[in-house]
């Protein structure tokens, strides 16, 4: 009887450990974006923030001078994102290799996860900085139109 209780506890612990490992590792098997275009999404195509120039002119009312500044900010952002992706992609590959090993070293896995997380935080900060730079270019009326456009766009994306 006592042996059965020990066995159940061991099975629960093992199951919990496997579940946690899968939760932590499953995002690593997602296909990273191509090195060439950090705005490319495999299913949705190119997704550059403020990248649709025709829409910006027609719906938001952006001037040619504003559009030139947006292009420059986007190009700078694109270069920075690409530089970070060049660092993250090999880490994803190392993670996949480490997890396929016959004997998985969890310390190495933890180090890789922490390094990937550090670069992903940098990407998020970069996106926030990018958005703040773009906000400086728009007038209050344009910001309101952009907000309405994004609200309609997001609502439309979630309809099935």
N, C-alpha and C positions, 0 to 999 in steps of 0.2 A: 504494500500500500504506500509506504513512504517513498519507495522508488518511483512509483507512478506520479506522485506529486512533484518530485524533483524533475522528472521527465517533462511534465507539462510546463513547469516554470522555465526549463531550458528551451523548450519549443517556442514558448511565447517570447522569450528574450531573443532567440534567433530570428523569429518572424519579425519582431519589432526592428531589429538591427537591419535586416534585409529591406524592410519597408523604408526606413529612414535613408539608407544608402540609395535606394531607387529614386526617392524623392529628390535627393541632392544631385544625383548624377543624370537623371533623365533629360534635363535641359541641355546637357553636353552633347547629346546625340542629335540634337536639332542641327540642321544644315546651316553652317555659318554663311553670312552674306558673301558674295564674291568680292575679292580684293579690289576689283576694278571700280565698283560703284557701291558706296556705302548706303545709298538711298534705294537700292534695288531690293524688292521683296519677291521671293520665288513665286508666290501666287498672285500678288496684287500689282506686280510691275514696279515702275519707278515711283517713288513716294517722296520727292524732295519737298521739304517744308517751304512754302512760298515759292514753289518751283513752276507753277502753271502761270506763265506770264500773261497769257490771253485772259484767263480768269481774273487775275489781279487787276488788269486794266478795265475789263468790262464790269465786273461785280463789285470790286473794292474801290475802283477809281484811282489807281496808282498812276502817278505821272511817269514820264520817261526818265526823269532825273532820279526819282525814287526807285524805279526799276533797275537802273544802273547800280545804285547802291545796294539793292537787294541781291543782284547778281554777284557783286564783289563779296558780300557777307556770306552768301551761299558757297562760293568758291573756296573761301577761307575755311568755312566749316567743313566742307567736303574734304579738303586736304588734311585737316586735323583728325577727322573721323577715320580716314583711310590709314593714317599713321597709327592710330590705336588698333584698328582691325588687323594690321600687319603684326602687331604684338599679341593680340588675343587668339587669332586663328591657330598658330602653332601650339598654344597652350591647350586648346580644345583637342588638337591631335594627340598631344602627349597624354591628356586625360583618357582619351579613347584607348590608347595603347596600354596605359597603366591598368585600366579596368579589364582589358582582355587578357592580361597576364594570368598565368596559372595560379600564382599566389599574389593577391592584391595587397599592396602595402598602403594601409590607410593613412599613414603619416604623409606619404608622398601625395596621395589623393587630396588630403586636407590642404597641403601647401599649394597644389595646383588650383583647387577651388578658391582658396583665398586670393591667389594672384589674379585669377579670372574675375573674381568679384571686385577686386581693386580697380581693374581696367574698366569694368562695366560701370562702376561708380563714376569714373572719369568721363565715360561716354554720356551718362545722364547729366552730369554737371555741364558738359559741353553743349548738350541740347538746350539746357536752361539758359546758358549764356547766349546761345544763338537766338533763341526766342526773345530775350531781353534786348539784344542788339536790333533785331527786326522791329520790335515795338517802338523803338526810338525814332524810326523812320516814318511811321504812320501817324496821321492826324487822329484826333479822337473819333471823328466820324468814320474814318477808314477802319479803325480798330473795332468799332461797333459793327460795321458791315462784315468784317472778318470773323468776329465772334458769332454773328448770326449764320454766316456761311458754314463755319465749323460745326455749329450746333445742328444744322440741317444735315450736313455730311455725316456726322457721327450717328444721328438718329437713323438715317438711311442705311448705314453700314450694318446696323444690328437687326434689321428686318429680314426675316426669312420666309 
